[in-house]
Amino acid sequence: MDFIKDLWGFMRVRKKFWLLPIVLSLLFFGTLIFMTSGTAIAPFIYTLF
């Protein structure tokens, strides 16, 4: 949780709000790969990358 606070503080102080969509998309794709790693959908997800 400290990492998220530090990251938000960094973006707020240095006005780097353009990093927010990048971080959110990386979190989304990481969660997607993690959640579908053992299912039948996994081969279709991995073809996207």
PDB file with one MODEL, atoms N, CA, C and O in Angstrom:
MODEL        1
ATOM      1  N   MET A   1       0.821  -1.191   0.000  1.00  0.00           N
ATOM      2  CA  MET A   1       0.000   0.000   0.000  1.00  0.00           C
ATOM      3  C   MET A   1       0.866   1.257   0.000  1.00  0.00           C
ATOM      4  O   MET A   1       0.471   2.289  -0.542  1.00  0.00           O
ATOM      5  N   ASP A   2       2.043   1.166   0.608  1.00  0.00           N
ATOM      6  CA  ASP A   2       2.949   2.315   0.618  1.00  0.00           C
ATOM      7  C   ASP A   2       3.431   2.652  -0.788  1.00  0.00           C
ATOM      8  O   ASP A   2       3.630   3.821  -1.117  1.00  0.00           O
ATOM      9  N   PHE A   3       3.617   1.632  -1.609  1.00  0.00           N
ATOM     10  CA  PHE A   3       4.064   1.870  -2.982  1.00  0.00           C
ATOM     11  C   PHE A   3       3.043   2.698  -3.749  1.00  0.00           C
ATOM     12  O   PHE A   3       3.412   3.605  -4.495  1.00  0.00           O
ATOM     13  N   ILE A   4       1.767   2.393  -3.572  1.00  0.00           N
ATOM     14  CA  ILE A   4       0.714   3.127  -4.265  1.00  0.00           C
ATOM     15  C   ILE A   4       0.678   4.575  -3.778  1.00  0.00           C
ATOM     16  O   ILE A   4       0.514   5.495  -4.580  1.00  0.00           O
ATOM     17  N   LYS A   5       0.829   4.777  -2.481  1.00  0.00           N
ATOM     18  CA  LYS A   5       0.867   6.139  -1.937  1.00  0.00           C
ATOM     19  C   LYS A   5       2.065   6.916  -2.471  1.00  0.00           C
ATOM     20  O   LYS A   5       1.941   8.086  -2.836  1.00  0.00           O
ATOM     21  N   ASP A   6       3.221   6.264  -2.515  1.00  0.00           N
ATOM     22  CA  ASP A   6       4.419   6.917  -3.034  1.00  0.00           C
ATOM     23  C   ASP A   6       4.274   7.247  -4.516  1.00  0.00           C
ATOM     24  O   ASP A   6       4.672   8.326  -4.957  1.00  0.00           O
ATOM     25  N   LEU A   7       3.710   6.329  -5.276  1.00  0.00           N
ATOM     26  CA  LEU A   7       3.512   6.565  -6.707  1.00  0.00           C
ATOM     27  C   LEU A   7       2.552   7.723  -6.935  1.00  0.00           C
ATOM     28  O   LEU A   7       2.807   8.577  -7.784  1.00  0.00           O
ATOM     29  N   TRP A   8       1.449   7.765  -6.188  1.00  0.00           N
ATOM     30  CA  TRP A   8       0.488   8.863  -6.326  1.00  0.00           C
ATOM     31  C   TRP A   8       1.127  10.187  -5.902  1.00  0.00           C
ATOM     32  O   TRP A   8       0.907  11.212  -6.548  1.00  0.00           O
ATOM     33  N   GLY A   9       1.911  10.177  -4.830  1.00  0.00           N
ATOM     34  CA  GLY A   9       2.600  11.392  -4.400  1.00  0.00           C
ATOM     35  C   GLY A   9       3.580  11.889  -5.443  1.00  0.00           C
ATOM     36  O   GLY A   9       3.678  13.092  -5.683  1.00  0.00           O
ATOM     37  N   PHE A  10       4.305  10.973  -6.065  1.00  0.00           N
ATOM     38  CA  PHE A  10       5.241  11.336  -7.131  1.00  0.00           C
ATOM     39  C   PHE A  10       4.513  11.970  -8.306  1.00  0.00           C
ATOM     40  O   PHE A  10       4.943  12.998  -8.829  1.00  0.00           O
ATOM     41  N   MET A  11       3.398  11.347  -8.724  1.00  0.00           N
ATOM     42  CA  MET A  11       2.660  11.879  -9.871  1.00  0.00           C
ATOM     43  C   MET A  11       2.022  13.225  -9.537  1.00  0.00           C
ATOM     44  O   MET A  11       1.959  14.101 -10.400  1.00  0.00           O
ATOM     45  N   ARG A  12       1.555  13.405  -8.323  1.00  0.00           N
ATOM     46  CA  ARG A  12       0.895  14.655  -7.949  1.00  0.00           C
ATOM     47  C   ARG A  12       1.888  15.803  -7.837  1.00  0.00           C
ATOM     48  O   ARG A  12       1.613  16.907  -8.307  1.00  0.00           O
ATOM     49  N   VAL A  13       3.043  15.555  -7.217  1.00  0.00           N
ATOM     50  CA  VAL A  13       4.015  16.618  -6.997  1.00  0.00           C
ATOM     51  C   VAL A  13       4.692  17.030  -8.307  1.00  0.00           C
ATOM     52  O   VAL A  13       4.880  18.218  -8.566  1.00  0.00           O
ATOM     53  N   ARG A  14       5.054  16.045  -9.128  1.00  0.00           N
ATOM     54  CA  ARG A  14       5.793  16.344 -10.347  1.00  0.00           C
ATOM     55  C   ARG A  14       4.910  16.516 -11.580  1.00  0.00           C
ATOM     56  O   ARG A  14       5.416  16.657 -12.693  1.00  0.00           O
ATOM     57  N   LYS A  15       3.590  16.503 -11.383  1.00  0.00           N
ATOM     58  CA  LYS A  15       2.618  16.705 -12.470  1.00  0.00           C
ATOM     59  C   LYS A  15       2.815  15.686 -13.596  1.00  0.00           C
ATOM     60  O   LYS A  15       2.809  16.042 -14.774  1.00  0.00           O
ATOM     61  N   LYS A  16       2.987  14.438 -13.225  1.00  0.00           N
ATOM     62  CA  LYS A  16       3.176  13.346 -14.191  1.00  0.00           C
ATOM     63  C   LYS A  16       1.904  12.513 -14.309  1.00  0.00           C
ATOM     64  O   LYS A  16       1.949  11.285 -14.227  1.00  0.00           O
ATOM     65  N   PHE A  17       0.774  13.181 -14.500  1.00  0.00           N
ATOM     66  CA  PHE A  17      -0.500  12.478 -14.560  1.00  0.00           C
ATOM     67  C   PHE A  17      -0.641  11.634 -15.814  1.00  0.00           C
ATOM     68  O   PHE A  17      -1.535  10.791 -15.883  1.00  0.00           O
ATOM     69  N   TRP A  18       0.224  11.838 -16.817  1.00  0.00           N
ATOM     70  CA  TRP A  18       0.178  11.015 -18.009  1.00  0.00           C
ATOM     71  C   TRP A  18       0.619   9.580 -17.711  1.00  0.00           C
ATOM     72  O   TRP A  18       0.380   8.686 -18.523  1.00  0.00           O
ATOM     73  N   LEU A  19       1.253   9.347 -16.572  1.00  0.00           N
ATOM     74  CA  LEU A  19       1.657   7.993 -16.189  1.00  0.00           C
ATOM     75  C   LEU A  19       0.484   7.146 -15.711  1.00  0.00           C
ATOM     76  O   LEU A  19       0.555   5.918 -15.742  1.00  0.00           O
ATOM     77  N   LEU A  20      -0.587   7.785 -15.273  1.00  0.00           N
ATOM     78  CA  LEU A  20      -1.715   7.060 -14.704  1.00  0.00           C
ATOM     79  C   LEU A  20      -2.349   6.077 -15.689  1.00  0.00           C
ATOM     80  O   LEU A  20      -2.584   4.933 -15.300  1.00  0.00           O
ATOM     81  N   PRO A  21      -2.643   6.451 -16.949  1.00  0.00           N
ATOM     82  CA  PRO A  21      -3.200   5.454 -17.874  1.00  0.00           C
ATOM     83  C   PRO A  21      -2.250   4.292 -18.166  1.00  0.00           C
ATOM     84  O   PRO A  21      -2.694   3.164 -18.380  1.00  0.00           O
ATOM     85  N   ILE A  22      -0.964   4.563 -18.174  1.00  0.00           N
ATOM     86  CA  ILE A  22       0.017   3.493 -18.411  1.00  0.00           C
ATOM     87  C   ILE A  22       0.012   2.506 -17.254  1.00  0.00           C
ATOM     88  O   ILE A  22       0.003   1.294 -17.465  1.00  0.00           O
ATOM     89  N   VAL A  23       0.017   3.023 -16.037  1.00  0.00           N
ATOM     90  CA  VAL A  23       0.017   2.163 -14.852  1.00  0.00           C
ATOM     91  C   VAL A  23      -1.271   1.356 -14.784  1.00  0.00           C
ATOM     92  O   VAL A  23      -1.239   0.161 -14.492  1.00  0.00           O
ATOM     93  N   LEU A  24      -2.400   1.995 -15.051  1.00  0.00           N
ATOM     94  CA  LEU A  24      -3.680   1.283 -15.001  1.00  0.00           C
ATOM     95  C   LEU A  24      -3.784   0.207 -16.068  1.00  0.00           C
ATOM     96  O   LEU A  24      -4.319  -0.871 -15.806  1.00  0.00           O
ATOM     97  N   SER A  25      -3.280   0.479 -17.268  1.00  0.00           N
ATOM     98  CA  SER A  25      -3.340  -0.541 -18.319  1.00  0.00           C
ATOM     99  C   SER A  25      -2.417  -1.716 -17.998  1.00  0.00           C
ATOM    100  O   SER A  25      -2.764  -2.863 -18.279  1.00  0.00           O
ATOM    101  N   LEU A  26      -1.256  -1.451 -17.420  1.00  0.00           N
ATOM    102  CA  LEU A  26      -0.371  -2.544 -17.017  1.00  0.00           C
ATOM    103  C   LEU A  26      -1.004  -3.394 -15.916  1.00  0.00           C
ATOM    104  O   LEU A  26      -0.893  -4.619 -15.929  1.00  0.00           O
ATOM    105  N   LEU A  27      -1.662  -2.742 -14.975  1.00  0.00           N
ATOM    106  CA  LEU A  27      -2.357  -3.486 -13.922  1.00  0.00           C
ATOM    107  C   LEU A  27      -3.502  -4.316 -14.501  1.00  0.00           C
ATOM    108  O   LEU A  27      -3.719  -5.454 -14.084  1.00  0.00           O
ATOM    109  N   PHE A  28      -4.226  -3.751 -15.452  1.00  0.00           N
ATOM    110  CA  PHE A  28      -5.331  -4.478 -16.072  1.00  0.00           C
ATOM    111  C   PHE A  28      -4.836  -5.714 -16.809  1.00  0.00           C
ATOM    112  O   PHE A  28      -5.386  -6.802 -16.637  1.00  0.00           O
ATOM    113  N   PHE A  29      -3.803  -5.557 -17.626  1.00  0.00           N
ATOM    114  CA  PHE A  29      -3.295  -6.703 -18.379  1.00  0.00           C
ATOM    115  C   PHE A  29      -2.645  -7.741 -17.463  1.00  0.00           C
ATOM    116  O   PHE A  29      -2.761  -8.939 -17.717  1.00  0.00           O
ATOM    117  N   GLY A  30      -1.977  -7.310 -16.422  1.00  0.00           N
ATOM    118  CA  GLY A  30      -1.403  -8.250 -15.462  1.00  0.00           C
ATOM    119  C   GLY A  30      -2.475  -9.048 -14.748  1.00  0.00           C
ATOM    120  O   GLY A  30      -2.332 -10.255 -14.552  1.00  0.00           O
ATOM    121  N   THR A  31      -3.554  -8.373 -14.358  1.00  0.00           N
ATOM    122  CA  THR A  31      -4.671  -9.063 -13.717  1.00  0.00           C
ATOM    123  C   THR A  31      -5.347 -10.014 -14.693  1.00  0.00           C
ATOM    124  O   THR A  31      -5.719 -11.128 -14.324  1.00  0.00           O
ATOM    125  N   LEU A  32      -5.504  -9.584 -15.917  1.00  0.00           N
ATOM    126  CA  LEU A  32      -6.125 -10.432 -16.933  1.00  0.00           C
ATOM    127  C   LEU A  32      -5.325 -11.708 -17.162  1.00  0.00           C
ATOM    128  O   LEU A  32      -5.901 -12.794 -17.231  1.00  0.00           O
ATOM    129  N   ILE A  33      -4.031 -11.592 -17.277  1.00  0.00           N
ATOM    130  CA  ILE A  33      -3.180 -12.769 -17.476  1.00  0.00           C
ATOM    131  C   ILE A  33      -3.196 -13.658 -16.239  1.00  0.00           C
ATOM    132  O   ILE A  33      -3.236 -14.883 -16.359  1.00  0.00           O
ATOM    133  N   PHE A  34      -3.165 -13.061 -15.065  1.00  0.00           N
ATOM    134  CA  PHE A  34      -3.175 -13.844 -13.829  1.00  0.00           C
ATOM    135  C   PHE A  34      -4.482 -14.605 -13.650  1.00  0.00           C
ATOM    136  O   PHE A  34      -4.472 -15.773 -13.260  1.00  0.00           O
ATOM    137  N   MET A  35      -5.589 -13.964 -13.927  1.00  0.00           N
ATOM    138  CA  MET A  35      -6.898 -14.590 -13.712  1.00  0.00           C
ATOM    139  C   MET A  35      -7.208 -15.674 -14.748  1.00  0.00           C
ATOM    140  O   MET A  35      -7.951 -16.610 -14.451  1.00  0.00           O
ATOM    141  N   THR A  36      -6.658 -15.563 -15.940  1.00  0.00           N
ATOM    142  CA  THR A  36      -6.971 -16.533 -16.985  1.00  0.00           C
ATOM    143  C   THR A  36      -5.861 -17.556 -17.193  1.00  0.00           C
ATOM    144  O   THR A  36      -5.874 -18.278 -18.189  1.00  0.00           O
ATOM    145  N   SER A  37      -4.912 -17.632 -16.286  1.00  0.00           N
ATOM    146  CA  SER A  37      -3.772 -18.520 -16.497  1.00  0.00           C
ATOM    147  C   SER A  37      -4.152 -20.000 -16.457  1.00  0.00           C
ATOM    148  O   SER A  37      -3.485 -20.816 -17.093  1.00  0.00           O
ATOM    149  N   GLY A  38      -5.187 -20.357 -15.740  1.00  0.00           N
ATOM    150  CA  GLY A  38      -5.536 -21.765 -15.627  1.00  0.00           C
ATOM    151  C   GLY A  38      -6.836 -22.135 -16.312  1.00  0.00           C
ATOM    152  O   GLY A  38      -7.349 -23.232 -16.093  1.00  0.00           O
ATOM    153  N   THR A  39      -7.376 -21.266 -17.124  1.00  0.00           N
ATOM    154  CA  THR A  39      -8.666 -21.528 -17.742  1.00  0.00           C
ATOM    155  C   THR A  39      -8.509 -21.873 -19.208  1.00  0.00           C
ATOM    156  O   THR A  39      -7.407 -21.844 -19.755  1.00  0.00           O
ATOM    157  N   ALA A  40      -9.622 -22.199 -19.835  1.00  0.00           N
ATOM    158  CA  ALA A  40      -9.610 -22.528 -21.253  1.00  0.00           C
ATOM    159  C   ALA A  40      -9.468 -21.281 -22.126  1.00  0.00           C
ATOM    160  O   ALA A  40      -9.222 -21.385 -23.328  1.00  0.00           O
ATOM    161  N   ILE A  41      -9.621 -20.121 -21.529  1.00  0.00           N
ATOM    162  CA  ILE A  41      -9.504 -18.867 -22.279  1.00  0.00           C
ATOM    163  C   ILE A  41      -8.036 -18.478 -22.476  1.00  0.00           C
ATOM    164  O   ILE A  41      -7.724 -17.670 -23.350  1.00  0.00           O
ATOM    165  N   ALA A  42      -7.153 -19.035 -21.684  1.00  0.00           N
ATOM    166  CA  ALA A  42      -5.748 -18.645 -21.680  1.00  0.00           C
ATOM    167  C   ALA A  42      -5.094 -18.671 -23.062  1.00  0.00           C
ATOM    168  O   ALA A  42      -4.397 -17.712 -23.394  1.00  0.00           O
ATOM    169  N   PRO A  43      -5.269 -19.697 -23.884  1.00  0.00           N
ATOM    170  CA  PRO A  43      -4.613 -19.663 -25.200  1.00  0.00           C
ATOM    171  C   PRO A  43      -5.071 -18.493 -26.065  1.00  0.00           C
ATOM    172  O   PRO A  43      -4.293 -17.982 -26.870  1.00  0.00           O
ATOM    173  N   PHE A  44      -6.299 -18.071 -25.915  1.00  0.00           N
ATOM    174  CA  PHE A  44      -6.792 -16.949 -26.705  1.00  0.00           C
ATOM    175  C   PHE A  44      -6.250 -15.613 -26.194  1.00  0.00           C
ATOM    176  O   PHE A  44      -6.024 -14.689 -26.976  1.00  0.00           O
ATOM    177  N   ILE A  45      -6.043 -15.517 -24.888  1.00  0.00           N
ATOM    178  CA  ILE A  45      -5.476 -14.292 -24.318  1.00  0.00           C
ATOM    179  C   ILE A  45      -4.018 -14.153 -24.723  1.00  0.00           C
ATOM    180  O   ILE A  45      -3.573 -13.053 -25.050  1.00  0.00           O
ATOM    181  N   TYR A  46      -3.276 -15.236 -24.708  1.00  0.00           N
ATOM    182  CA  TYR A  46      -1.846 -15.165 -25.013  1.00  0.00           C
ATOM    183  C   TYR A  46      -1.585 -14.857 -26.474  1.00  0.00           C
ATOM    184  O   TYR A  46      -0.506 -14.369 -26.808  1.00  0.00           O
ATOM    185  N   THR A  47      -2.541 -15.128 -27.361  1.00  0.00           N
ATOM    186  CA  THR A  47      -2.338 -14.778 -28.764  1.00  0.00           C
ATOM    187  C   THR A  47      -2.423 -13.278 -28.982  1.00  0.00           C
ATOM    188  O   THR A  47      -1.946 -12.781 -30.003  1.00  0.00           O
ATOM    189  N   LEU A  48      -3.017 -12.543 -28.049  1.00  0.00           N
ATOM    190  CA  LEU A  48      -3.067 -11.081 -28.173  1.00  0.00           C
ATOM    191  C   LEU A  48      -1.708 -10.449 -27.954  1.00  0.00           C
ATOM    192  O   LEU A  48      -1.453  -9.347 -28.440  1.00  0.00           O
ATOM    193  N   PHE A  49      -0.832 -11.126 -27.231  1.00  0.00           N
ATOM    194  CA  PHE A  49       0.472 -10.561 -26.924  1.00  0.00           C
ATOM    195  C   PHE A  49       1.523 -11.204 -27.778  1.00  0.00           C
ATOM    196  O   PHE A  49       2.700 -10.862 -27.670  1.00  0.00           O
TER     197      PHE A  49
ENDMDL
END
